[in-house]
Amino acid sequence: MDAAQLKQEFKKANAKLDRLEALRREVEEEYQGERNVLEQQETYWLGEKRKWGDALVA
């Protein structure tokens, strides 16, 4: 392999790495969004549980 071929292969590899990094960020953002929703739901249900528990005790 000569220098020109190596340079071309290096460019291809870097392009693949850039695409993978973009996909990783996209998946990470989506996961974070789902995690936020789950945390909000958990907070809501803990509040409901507390409300019902207080009502039963009263």
PDBQT receptor file of N, H, CA, C and O in Angstrom, charges set to zero:
ATOM      1  N   MET A   1       0.844  -1.183   0.000  1.00  0.00    +0.000 N 
ATOM      2  CA  MET A   1       0.000   0.000   0.000  1.00  0.00    +0.000 C 
ATOM      3  C   MET A   1       0.886   1.242   0.000  1.00  0.00    +0.000 C 
ATOM      4  O   MET A   1       1.821   1.354   0.793  1.00  0.00    +0.000 OA
ATOM      5  N   ASP A   2       0.585   2.143  -0.877  1.00  0.00    +0.000 N 
ATOM      6  H   ASP A   2      -0.174   2.051  -1.521  1.00  0.00    +0.000 HD
ATOM      7  CA  ASP A   2       1.384   3.362  -0.902  1.00  0.00    +0.000 C 
ATOM      8  C   ASP A   2       0.726   4.429  -0.027  1.00  0.00    +0.000 C 
ATOM      9  O   ASP A   2      -0.339   4.209   0.552  1.00  0.00    +0.000 OA
ATOM     10  N   ALA A   3       1.363   5.559   0.056  1.00  0.00    +0.000 N 
ATOM     11  H   ALA A   3       2.227   5.738  -0.414  1.00  0.00    +0.000 HD
ATOM     12  CA  ALA A   3       0.914   6.632   0.943  1.00  0.00    +0.000 C 
ATOM     13  C   ALA A   3      -0.471   7.152   0.553  1.00  0.00    +0.000 C 
ATOM     14  O   ALA A   3      -1.277   7.461   1.431  1.00  0.00    +0.000 OA
ATOM     15  N   ALA A   4      -0.757   7.251  -0.723  1.00  0.00    +0.000 N 
ATOM     16  H   ALA A   4      -0.102   6.999  -1.436  1.00  0.00    +0.000 HD
ATOM     17  CA  ALA A   4      -2.059   7.754  -1.177  1.00  0.00    +0.000 C 
ATOM     18  C   ALA A   4      -3.182   6.804  -0.756  1.00  0.00    +0.000 C 
ATOM     19  O   ALA A   4      -4.250   7.245  -0.330  1.00  0.00    +0.000 OA
ATOM     20  N   GLN A   5      -2.933   5.500  -0.881  1.00  0.00    +0.000 N 
ATOM     21  H   GLN A   5      -2.065   5.142  -1.227  1.00  0.00    +0.000 HD
ATOM     22  CA  GLN A   5      -3.938   4.515  -0.477  1.00  0.00    +0.000 C 
ATOM     23  C   GLN A   5      -4.158   4.553   1.037  1.00  0.00    +0.000 C 
ATOM     24  O   GLN A   5      -5.289   4.470   1.517  1.00  0.00    +0.000 OA
ATOM     25  N   LEU A   6      -3.067   4.677   1.769  1.00  0.00    +0.000 N 
ATOM     26  H   LEU A   6      -2.148   4.744   1.379  1.00  0.00    +0.000 HD
ATOM     27  CA  LEU A   6      -3.176   4.756   3.226  1.00  0.00    +0.000 C 
ATOM     28  C   LEU A   6      -3.973   5.991   3.646  1.00  0.00    +0.000 C 
ATOM     29  O   LEU A   6      -4.810   5.934   4.547  1.00  0.00    +0.000 OA
ATOM     30  N   LYS A   7      -3.696   7.096   2.978  1.00  0.00    +0.000 N 
ATOM     31  H   LYS A   7      -3.016   7.142   2.246  1.00  0.00    +0.000 HD
ATOM     32  CA  LYS A   7      -4.410   8.332   3.290  1.00  0.00    +0.000 C 
ATOM     33  C   LYS A   7      -5.906   8.169   3.018  1.00  0.00    +0.000 C 
ATOM     34  O   LYS A   7      -6.739   8.627   3.800  1.00  0.00    +0.000 OA
ATOM     35  N   GLN A   8      -6.243   7.512   1.899  1.00  0.00    +0.000 N 
ATOM     36  H   GLN A   8      -5.567   7.140   1.263  1.00  0.00    +0.000 HD
ATOM     37  CA  GLN A   8      -7.644   7.276   1.539  1.00  0.00    +0.000 C 
ATOM     38  C   GLN A   8      -8.317   6.363   2.566  1.00  0.00    +0.000 C 
ATOM     39  O   GLN A   8      -9.447   6.627   2.975  1.00  0.00    +0.000 OA
ATOM     40  N   GLU A   9      -7.643   5.305   2.983  1.00  0.00    +0.000 N 
ATOM     41  H   GLU A   9      -6.724   5.090   2.651  1.00  0.00    +0.000 HD
ATOM     42  CA  GLU A   9      -8.186   4.389   3.992  1.00  0.00    +0.000 C 
ATOM     43  C   GLU A   9      -8.386   5.113   5.323  1.00  0.00    +0.000 C 
ATOM     44  O   GLU A   9      -9.375   4.889   6.023  1.00  0.00    +0.000 OA
ATOM     45  N   PHE A  10      -7.454   5.965   5.654  1.00  0.00    +0.000 N 
ATOM     46  H   PHE A  10      -6.651   6.147   5.086  1.00  0.00    +0.000 HD
ATOM     47  CA  PHE A  10      -7.548   6.740   6.891  1.00  0.00    +0.000 C 
ATOM     48  C   PHE A  10      -8.774   7.658   6.848  1.00  0.00    +0.000 C 
ATOM     49  O   PHE A  10      -9.496   7.778   7.837  1.00  0.00    +0.000 OA
ATOM     50  N   LYS A  11      -9.006   8.299   5.709  1.00  0.00    +0.000 N 
ATOM     51  H   LYS A  11      -8.419   8.201   4.905  1.00  0.00    +0.000 HD
ATOM     52  CA  LYS A  11     -10.173   9.172   5.549  1.00  0.00    +0.000 C 
ATOM     53  C   LYS A  11     -11.470   8.377   5.706  1.00  0.00    +0.000 C 
ATOM     54  O   LYS A  11     -12.402   8.831   6.369  1.00  0.00    +0.000 OA
ATOM     55  N   LYS A  12     -11.527   7.182   5.092  1.00  0.00    +0.000 N 
ATOM     56  H   LYS A  12     -10.769   6.813   4.553  1.00  0.00    +0.000 HD
ATOM     57  CA  LYS A  12     -12.713   6.333   5.198  1.00  0.00    +0.000 C 
ATOM     58  C   LYS A  12     -12.956   5.935   6.654  1.00  0.00    +0.000 C 
ATOM     59  O   LYS A  12     -14.085   5.986   7.142  1.00  0.00    +0.000 OA
ATOM     60  N   ALA A  13     -11.896   5.542   7.330  1.00  0.00    +0.000 N 
ATOM     61  H   ALA A  13     -10.979   5.500   6.934  1.00  0.00    +0.000 HD
ATOM     62  CA  ALA A  13     -12.021   5.124   8.729  1.00  0.00    +0.000 C 
ATOM     63  C   ALA A  13     -12.504   6.285   9.595  1.00  0.00    +0.000 C 
ATOM     64  O   ALA A  13     -13.351   6.097  10.467  1.00  0.00    +0.000 OA
ATOM     65  N   ASN A  14     -11.979   7.465   9.363  1.00  0.00    +0.000 N 
ATOM     66  H   ASN A  14     -11.290   7.619   8.654  1.00  0.00    +0.000 HD
ATOM     67  CA  ASN A  14     -12.414   8.638  10.127  1.00  0.00    +0.000 C 
ATOM     68  C   ASN A  14     -13.879   8.969   9.860  1.00  0.00    +0.000 C 
ATOM     69  O   ASN A  14     -14.603   9.356  10.777  1.00  0.00    +0.000 OA
ATOM     70  N   ALA A  15     -14.316   8.821   8.623  1.00  0.00    +0.000 N 
ATOM     71  H   ALA A  15     -13.728   8.507   7.878  1.00  0.00    +0.000 HD
ATOM     72  CA  ALA A  15     -15.717   9.080   8.284  1.00  0.00    +0.000 C 
ATOM     73  C   ALA A  15     -16.624   8.086   9.011  1.00  0.00    +0.000 C 
ATOM     74  O   ALA A  15     -17.679   8.466   9.519  1.00  0.00    +0.000 OA
ATOM     75  N   LYS A  16     -16.219   6.818   9.061  1.00  0.00    +0.000 N 
ATOM     76  H   LYS A  16     -15.362   6.509   8.648  1.00  0.00    +0.000 HD
ATOM     77  CA  LYS A  16     -17.001   5.809   9.785  1.00  0.00    +0.000 C 
ATOM     78  C   LYS A  16     -17.054   6.142  11.268  1.00  0.00    +0.000 C 
ATOM     79  O   LYS A  16     -18.106   6.039  11.898  1.00  0.00    +0.000 OA
ATOM     80  N   LEU A  17     -15.926   6.538  11.815  1.00  0.00    +0.000 N 
ATOM     81  H   LEU A  17     -15.071   6.622  11.303  1.00  0.00    +0.000 HD
ATOM     82  CA  LEU A  17     -15.893   6.900  13.235  1.00  0.00    +0.000 C 
ATOM     83  C   LEU A  17     -16.795   8.095  13.525  1.00  0.00    +0.000 C 
ATOM     84  O   LEU A  17     -17.477   8.125  14.550  1.00  0.00    +0.000 OA
ATOM     85  N   ASP A  18     -16.803   9.068  12.638  1.00  0.00    +0.000 N 
ATOM     86  H   ASP A  18     -16.250   9.044  11.805  1.00  0.00    +0.000 HD
ATOM     87  CA  ASP A  18     -17.679  10.234  12.812  1.00  0.00    +0.000 C 
ATOM     88  C   ASP A  18     -19.152   9.828  12.800  1.00  0.00    +0.000 C 
ATOM     89  O   ASP A  18     -19.942  10.318  13.607  1.00  0.00    +0.000 OA
ATOM     90  N   ARG A  19     -19.520   8.929  11.882  1.00  0.00    +0.000 N 
ATOM     91  H   ARG A  19     -18.879   8.530  11.226  1.00  0.00    +0.000 HD
ATOM     92  CA  ARG A  19     -20.914   8.457  11.827  1.00  0.00    +0.000 C 
ATOM     93  C   ARG A  19     -21.272   7.690  13.096  1.00  0.00    +0.000 C 
ATOM     94  O   ARG A  19     -22.361   7.861  13.643  1.00  0.00    +0.000 OA
ATOM     95  N   LEU A  20     -20.362   6.851  13.557  1.00  0.00    +0.000 N 
ATOM     96  H   LEU A  20     -19.477   6.712  13.112  1.00  0.00    +0.000 HD
ATOM     97  CA  LEU A  20     -20.617   6.099  14.791  1.00  0.00    +0.000 C 
ATOM     98  C   LEU A  20     -20.768   7.030  15.990  1.00  0.00    +0.000 C 
ATOM     99  O   LEU A  20     -21.630   6.813  16.842  1.00  0.00    +0.000 OA
ATOM    100  N   GLU A  21     -19.952   8.041  16.055  1.00  0.00    +0.000 N 
ATOM    101  H   GLU A  21     -19.252   8.217  15.363  1.00  0.00    +0.000 HD
ATOM    102  CA  GLU A  21     -20.035   9.004  17.157  1.00  0.00    +0.000 C 
ATOM    103  C   GLU A  21     -21.369   9.747  17.110  1.00  0.00    +0.000 C 
ATOM    104  O   GLU A  21     -21.981   9.980  18.152  1.00  0.00    +0.000 OA
ATOM    105  N   ALA A  22     -21.822  10.117  15.927  1.00  0.00    +0.000 N 
ATOM    106  H   ALA A  22     -21.324   9.928  15.080  1.00  0.00    +0.000 HD
ATOM    107  CA  ALA A  22     -23.113  10.800  15.790  1.00  0.00    +0.000 C 
ATOM    108  C   ALA A  22     -24.251   9.877  16.227  1.00  0.00    +0.000 C 
ATOM    109  O   ALA A  22     -25.177  10.317  16.908  1.00  0.00    +0.000 OA
ATOM    110  N   LEU A  23     -24.189   8.612  15.843  1.00  0.00    +0.000 N 
ATOM    111  H   LEU A  23     -23.436   8.255  15.289  1.00  0.00    +0.000 HD
ATOM    112  CA  LEU A  23     -25.204   7.649  16.266  1.00  0.00    +0.000 C 
ATOM    113  C   LEU A  23     -25.183   7.455  17.776  1.00  0.00    +0.000 C 
ATOM    114  O   LEU A  23     -26.236   7.364  18.407  1.00  0.00    +0.000 OA
ATOM    115  N   ARG A  24     -24.000   7.393  18.352  1.00  0.00    +0.000 N 
ATOM    116  H   ARG A  24     -23.144   7.467  17.839  1.00  0.00    +0.000 HD
ATOM    117  CA  ARG A  24     -23.872   7.224  19.801  1.00  0.00    +0.000 C 
ATOM    118  C   ARG A  24     -24.526   8.391  20.529  1.00  0.00    +0.000 C 
ATOM    119  O   ARG A  24     -25.255   8.193  21.501  1.00  0.00    +0.000 OA
ATOM    120  N   ARG A  25     -24.264   9.604  20.057  1.00  0.00    +0.000 N 
ATOM    121  H   ARG A  25     -23.672   9.764  19.267  1.00  0.00    +0.000 HD
ATOM    122  CA  ARG A  25     -24.873  10.791  20.679  1.00  0.00    +0.000 C 
ATOM    123  C   ARG A  25     -26.394  10.756  20.549  1.00  0.00    +0.000 C 
ATOM    124  O   ARG A  25     -27.112  11.082  21.494  1.00  0.00    +0.000 OA
ATOM    125  N   GLU A  26     -26.877  10.359  19.375  1.00  0.00    +0.000 N 
ATOM    126  H   GLU A  26     -26.293  10.093  18.607  1.00  0.00    +0.000 HD
ATOM    127  CA  GLU A  26     -28.322  10.292  19.138  1.00  0.00    +0.000 C 
ATOM    128  C   GLU A  26     -28.983   9.286  20.089  1.00  0.00    +0.000 C 
ATOM    129  O   GLU A  26     -30.019   9.580  20.686  1.00  0.00    +0.000 OA
ATOM    130  N   VAL A  27     -28.387   8.116  20.225  1.00  0.00    +0.000 N 
ATOM    131  H   VAL A  27     -27.546   7.877  19.741  1.00  0.00    +0.000 HD
ATOM    132  CA  VAL A  27     -28.930   7.089  21.122  1.00  0.00    +0.000 C 
ATOM    133  C   VAL A  27     -28.857   7.562  22.568  1.00  0.00    +0.000 C 
ATOM    134  O   VAL A  27     -29.789   7.349  23.344  1.00  0.00    +0.000 OA
ATOM    135  N   GLU A  28     -27.767   8.193  22.923  1.00  0.00    +0.000 N 
ATOM    136  H   GLU A  28     -27.010   8.366  22.293  1.00  0.00    +0.000 HD
ATOM    137  CA  GLU A  28     -27.602   8.695  24.290  1.00  0.00    +0.000 C 
ATOM    138  C   GLU A  28     -28.668   9.747  24.613  1.00  0.00    +0.000 C 
ATOM    139  O   GLU A  28     -29.230   9.738  25.708  1.00  0.00    +0.000 OA
ATOM    140  N   GLU A  29     -28.946  10.642  23.682  1.00  0.00    +0.000 N 
ATOM    141  H   GLU A  29     -28.489  10.650  22.792  1.00  0.00    +0.000 HD
ATOM    142  CA  GLU A  29     -29.971  11.669  23.891  1.00  0.00    +0.000 C 
ATOM    143  C   GLU A  29     -31.354  11.035  24.027  1.00  0.00    +0.000 C 
ATOM    144  O   GLU A  29     -32.147  11.435  24.880  1.00  0.00    +0.000 OA
ATOM    145  N   GLU A  30     -31.636  10.044  23.180  1.00  0.00    +0.000 N 
ATOM    146  H   GLU A  30     -30.992   9.719  22.487  1.00  0.00    +0.000 HD
ATOM    147  CA  GLU A  30     -32.929   9.360  23.241  1.00  0.00    +0.000 C 
ATOM    148  C   GLU A  30     -33.079   8.633  24.578  1.00  0.00    +0.000 C 
ATOM    149  O   GLU A  30     -34.136   8.684  25.207  1.00  0.00    +0.000 OA
ATOM    150  N   TYR A  31     -32.018   7.960  25.003  1.00  0.00    +0.000 N 
ATOM    151  H   TYR A  31     -31.159   7.919  24.493  1.00  0.00    +0.000 HD
ATOM    152  CA  TYR A  31     -32.042   7.242  26.278  1.00  0.00    +0.000 C 
ATOM    153  C   TYR A  31     -32.265   8.214  27.430  1.00  0.00    +0.000 C 
ATOM    154  O   TYR A  31     -33.034   7.929  28.349  1.00  0.00    +0.000 OA
ATOM    155  N   GLN A  32     -31.599   9.355  27.382  1.00  0.00    +0.000 N 
ATOM    156  H   GLN A  32     -30.975   9.587  26.636  1.00  0.00    +0.000 HD
ATOM    157  CA  GLN A  32     -31.751  10.344  28.450  1.00  0.00    +0.000 C 
ATOM    158  C   GLN A  32     -33.187  10.853  28.497  1.00  0.00    +0.000 C 
ATOM    159  O   GLN A  32     -33.740  11.050  29.579  1.00  0.00    +0.000 OA
ATOM    160  N   GLY A  33     -33.792  11.068  27.337  1.00  0.00    +0.000 N 
ATOM    161  H   GLY A  33     -33.343  10.908  26.458  1.00  0.00    +0.000 HD
ATOM    162  CA  GLY A  33     -35.180  11.516  27.294  1.00  0.00    +0.000 C 
ATOM    163  C   GLY A  33     -36.115  10.491  27.914  1.00  0.00    +0.000 C 
ATOM    164  O   GLY A  33     -37.009  10.851  28.679  1.00  0.00    +0.000 OA
ATOM    165  N   GLU A  34     -35.916   9.211  27.590  1.00  0.00    +0.000 N 
ATOM    166  H   GLU A  34     -35.190   8.918  26.969  1.00  0.00    +0.000 HD
ATOM    167  CA  GLU A  34     -36.747   8.156  28.164  1.00  0.00    +0.000 C 
ATOM    168  C   GLU A  34     -36.529   8.058  29.668  1.00  0.00    +0.000 C 
ATOM    169  O   GLU A  34     -37.467   7.834  30.434  1.00  0.00    +0.000 OA
ATOM    170  N   ARG A  35     -35.298   8.228  30.069  1.00  0.00    +0.000 N 
ATOM    171  H   ARG A  35     -34.537   8.410  29.447  1.00  0.00    +0.000 HD
ATOM    172  CA  ARG A  35     -34.977   8.166  31.495  1.00  0.00    +0.000 C 
ATOM    173  C   ARG A  35     -35.669   9.298  32.257  1.00  0.00    +0.000 C 
ATOM    174  O   ARG A  35     -36.174   9.093  33.361  1.00  0.00    +0.000 OA
ATOM    175  N   ASN A  36     -35.687  10.483  31.666  1.00  0.00    +0.000 N 
ATOM    176  H   ASN A  36     -35.276  10.649  30.769  1.00  0.00    +0.000 HD
ATOM    177  CA  ASN A  36     -36.366  11.620  32.295  1.00  0.00    +0.000 C 
ATOM    178  C   ASN A  36     -37.857  11.340  32.458  1.00  0.00    +0.000 C 
ATOM    179  O   ASN A  36     -38.438  11.648  33.499  1.00  0.00    +0.000 OA
ATOM    180  N   VAL A  37     -38.476  10.757  31.432  1.00  0.00    +0.000 N 
ATOM    181  H   VAL A  37     -38.004  10.507  30.586  1.00  0.00    +0.000 HD
ATOM    182  CA  VAL A  37     -39.903  10.435  31.500  1.00  0.00    +0.000 C 
ATOM    183  C   VAL A  37     -40.153   9.422  32.610  1.00  0.00    +0.000 C 
ATOM    184  O   VAL A  37     -41.093   9.575  33.390  1.00  0.00    +0.000 OA
ATOM    185  N   LEU A  38     -39.321   8.394  32.687  1.00  0.00    +0.000 N 
ATOM    186  H   LEU A  38     -38.556   8.270  32.054  1.00  0.00    +0.000 HD
ATOM    187  CA  LEU A  38     -39.497   7.382  33.728  1.00  0.00    +0.000 C 
ATOM    188  C   LEU A  38     -39.329   7.980  35.120  1.00  0.00    +0.000 C 
ATOM    189  O   LEU A  38     -40.063   7.620  36.040  1.00  0.00    +0.000 OA
ATOM    190  N   GLU A  39     -38.385   8.877  35.279  1.00  0.00    +0.000 N 
ATOM    191  H   GLU A  39     -37.789   9.170  34.532  1.00  0.00    +0.000 HD
ATOM    192  CA  GLU A  39     -38.191   9.524  36.579  1.00  0.00    +0.000 C 
ATOM    193  C   GLU A  39     -39.402  10.379  36.946  1.00  0.00    +0.000 C 
ATOM    194  O   GLU A  39     -39.798  10.421  38.111  1.00  0.00    +0.000 OA
ATOM    195  N   GLN A  40     -39.992  11.060  35.965  1.00  0.00    +0.000 N 
ATOM    196  H   GLN A  40     -39.670  11.026  35.019  1.00  0.00    +0.000 HD
ATOM    197  CA  GLN A  40     -41.195  11.857  36.226  1.00  0.00    +0.000 C 
ATOM    198  C   GLN A  40     -42.362  10.961  36.630  1.00  0.00    +0.000 C 
ATOM    199  O   GLN A  40     -43.112  11.289  37.550  1.00  0.00    +0.000 OA
ATOM    200  N   GLN A  41     -42.515   9.828  35.941  1.00  0.00    +0.000 N 
ATOM    201  H   GLN A  41     -41.906   9.561  35.194  1.00  0.00    +0.000 HD
ATOM    202  CA  GLN A  41     -43.592   8.896  36.279  1.00  0.00    +0.000 C 
ATOM    203  C   GLN A  41     -43.393   8.329  37.680  1.00  0.00    +0.000 C 
ATOM    204  O   GLN A  41     -44.348   8.207  38.447  1.00  0.00    +0.000 OA
ATOM    205  N   GLU A  42     -42.162   7.988  38.009  1.00  0.00    +0.000 N 
ATOM    206  H   GLU A  42     -41.387   8.088  37.386  1.00  0.00    +0.000 HD
ATOM    207  CA  GLU A  42     -41.871   7.449  39.332  1.00  0.00    +0.000 C 
ATOM    208  C   GLU A  42     -42.210   8.475  40.412  1.00  0.00    +0.000 C 
ATOM    209  O   GLU A  42     -42.804   8.132  41.435  1.00  0.00    +0.000 OA
ATOM    210  N   THR A  43     -41.838   9.717  40.188  1.00  0.00    +0.000 N 
ATOM    211  H   THR A  43     -41.356   9.996  39.357  1.00  0.00    +0.000 HD
ATOM    212  CA  THR A  43     -42.138  10.785  41.146  1.00  0.00    +0.000 C 
ATOM    213  C   THR A  43     -43.648  10.933  41.313  1.00  0.00    +0.000 C 
ATOM    214  O   THR A  43     -44.139  11.091  42.430  1.00  0.00    +0.000 OA
ATOM    215  N   TYR A  44     -44.382  10.882  40.203  1.00  0.00    +0.000 N 
ATOM    216  H   TYR A  44     -43.982  10.754  39.295  1.00  0.00    +0.000 HD
ATOM    217  CA  TYR A  44     -45.842  10.992  40.258  1.00  0.00    +0.000 C 
ATOM    218  C   TYR A  44     -46.429   9.855  41.096  1.00  0.00    +0.000 C 
ATOM    219  O   TYR A  44     -47.244  10.095  41.986  1.00  0.00    +0.000 OA
ATOM    220  N   TRP A  45     -46.016   8.621  40.811  1.00  0.00    +0.000 N 
ATOM    221  H   TRP A  45     -45.354   8.426  40.088  1.00  0.00    +0.000 HD
ATOM    222  CA  TRP A  45     -46.599   7.479  41.517  1.00  0.00    +0.000 C 
ATOM    223  C   TRP A  45     -46.189   7.447  42.981  1.00  0.00    +0.000 C 
ATOM    224  O   TRP A  45     -46.973   7.009  43.823  1.00  0.00    +0.000 OA
ATOM    225  N   LEU A  46     -45.012   7.888  43.300  1.00  0.00    +0.000 N 
ATOM    226  H   LEU A  46     -44.375   8.244  42.616  1.00  0.00    +0.000 HD
ATOM    227  CA  LEU A  46     -44.621   7.976  44.709  1.00  0.00    +0.000 C 
ATOM    228  C   LEU A  46     -45.495   8.995  45.429  1.00  0.00    +0.000 C 
ATOM    229  O   LEU A  46     -45.875   8.784  46.580  1.00  0.00    +0.000 OA
ATOM    230  N   GLY A  47     -45.814  10.096  44.759  1.00  0.00    +0.000 N 
ATOM    231  H   GLY A  47     -45.505  10.267  43.823  1.00  0.00    +0.000 HD
ATOM    232  CA  GLY A  47     -46.709  11.102  45.325  1.00  0.00    +0.000 C 
ATOM    233  C   GLY A  47     -48.106  10.541  45.530  1.00  0.00    +0.000 C 
ATOM    234  O   GLY A  47     -48.731  10.788  46.562  1.00  0.00    +0.000 OA
ATOM    235  N   GLU A  48     -48.605   9.779  44.544  1.00  0.00    +0.000 N 
ATOM    236  H   GLU A  48     -48.098   9.578  43.706  1.00  0.00    +0.000 HD
ATOM    237  CA  GLU A  48     -49.925   9.154  44.664  1.00  0.00    +0.000 C 
ATOM    238  C   GLU A  48     -49.943   8.157  45.822  1.00  0.00    +0.000 C 
ATOM    239  O   GLU A  48     -50.893   8.111  46.604  1.00  0.00    +0.000 OA
ATOM    240  N   LYS A  49     -48.888   7.371  45.917  1.00  0.00    +0.000 N 
ATOM    241  H   LYS A  49     -48.116   7.408  45.283  1.00  0.00    +0.000 HD
ATOM    242  CA  LYS A  49     -48.793   6.373  46.993  1.00  0.00    +0.000 C 
ATOM    243  C   LYS A  49     -48.822   7.071  48.352  1.00  0.00    +0.000 C 
ATOM    244  O   LYS A  49     -49.509   6.627  49.272  1.00  0.00    +0.000 OA
ATOM    245  N   ARG A  50     -48.084   8.148  48.467  1.00  0.00    +0.000 N 
ATOM    246  H   ARG A  50     -47.526   8.509  47.719  1.00  0.00    +0.000 HD
ATOM    247  CA  ARG A  50     -48.035   8.905  49.718  1.00  0.00    +0.000 C 
ATOM    248  C   ARG A  50     -49.415   9.486  50.042  1.00  0.00    +0.000 C 
ATOM    249  O   ARG A  50     -49.856   9.462  51.191  1.00  0.00    +0.000 OA
ATOM    250  N   LYS A  51     -50.093  10.012  49.000  1.00  0.00    +0.000 N 
ATOM    251  H   LYS A  51     -49.734  10.031  48.067  1.00  0.00    +0.000 HD
ATOM    252  CA  LYS A  51     -51.425  10.587  49.188  1.00  0.00    +0.000 C 
ATOM    253  C   LYS A  51     -52.405   9.532  49.711  1.00  0.00    +0.000 C 
ATOM    254  O   LYS A  51     -53.140   9.778  50.667  1.00  0.00    +0.000 OA
ATOM    255  N   TRP A  52     -52.407   8.373  49.082  1.00  0.00    +0.000 N 
ATOM    256  H   TRP A  52     -51.810   8.174  48.306  1.00  0.00    +0.000 HD
ATOM    257  CA  TRP A  52     -53.313   7.303  49.500  1.00  0.00    +0.000 C 
ATOM    258  C   TRP A  52     -52.944   6.786  50.885  1.00  0.00    +0.000 C 
ATOM    259  O   TRP A  52     -53.824   6.477  51.689  1.00  0.00    +0.000 OA
ATOM    260  N   GLY A  53     -51.670   6.693  51.162  1.00  0.00    +0.000 N 
ATOM    261  H   GLY A  53     -50.956   6.945  50.509  1.00  0.00    +0.000 HD
ATOM    262  CA  GLY A  53     -51.238   6.255  52.490  1.00  0.00    +0.000 C 
ATOM    263  C   GLY A  53     -51.696   7.230  53.559  1.00  0.00    +0.000 C 
ATOM    264  O   GLY A  53     -52.162   6.818  54.621  1.00  0.00    +0.000 OA
ATOM    265  N   ASP A  54     -51.565   8.521  53.284  1.00  0.00    +0.000 N 
ATOM    266  H   ASP A  54     -51.186   8.856  52.422  1.00  0.00    +0.000 HD
ATOM    267  CA  ASP A  54     -52.014   9.546  54.236  1.00  0.00    +0.000 C 
ATOM    268  C   ASP A  54     -53.525   9.479  54.422  1.00  0.00    +0.000 C 
ATOM    269  O   ASP A  54     -54.020   9.664  55.533  1.00  0.00    +0.000 OA
ATOM    270  N   ALA A  55     -54.267   9.216  53.337  1.00  0.00    +0.000 N 
ATOM    271  H   ALA A  55     -53.865   9.065  52.434  1.00  0.00    +0.000 HD
ATOM    272  CA  ALA A  55     -55.726   9.145  53.418  1.00  0.00    +0.000 C 
ATOM    273  C   ALA A  55     -56.162   7.937  54.250  1.00  0.00    +0.000 C 
ATOM    274  O   ALA A  55     -57.139   8.020  54.994  1.00  0.00    +0.000 OA
ATOM    275  N   LEU A  56     -55.453   6.829  54.129  1.00  0.00    +0.000 N 
ATOM    276  H   LEU A  56     -54.660   6.762  53.523  1.00  0.00    +0.000 HD
ATOM    277  CA  LEU A  56     -55.803   5.635  54.897  1.00  0.00    +0.000 C 
ATOM    278  C   LEU A  56     -55.504   5.811  56.378  1.00  0.00    +0.000 C 
ATOM    279  O   LEU A  56     -56.228   5.296  57.230  1.00  0.00    +0.000 OA
ATOM    280  N   VAL A  57     -54.441   6.537  56.682  1.00  0.00    +0.000 N 
ATOM    281  H   VAL A  57     -53.853   6.955  55.990  1.00  0.00    +0.000 HD
ATOM    282  CA  VAL A  57     -54.056   6.759  58.077  1.00  0.00    +0.000 C 
ATOM    283  C   VAL A  57     -55.007   7.744  58.739  1.00  0.00    +0.000 C 
ATOM    284  O   VAL A  57     -55.309   7.612  59.925  1.00  0.00    +0.000 OA
ATOM    285  N   ALA A  58     -55.481   8.727  57.986  1.00  0.00    +0.000 N 
ATOM    286  H   ALA A  58     -55.236   8.834  57.023  1.00  0.00    +0.000 HD
ATOM    287  CA  ALA A  58     -56.339   9.785  58.552  1.00  0.00    +0.000 C 
ATOM    288  C   ALA A  58     -57.704   9.303  58.933  1.00  0.00    +0.000 C 
ATOM    289  O   ALA A  58     -58.522  10.084  59.418  1.00  0.00    +0.000 OA
TER     290      ALA A  58
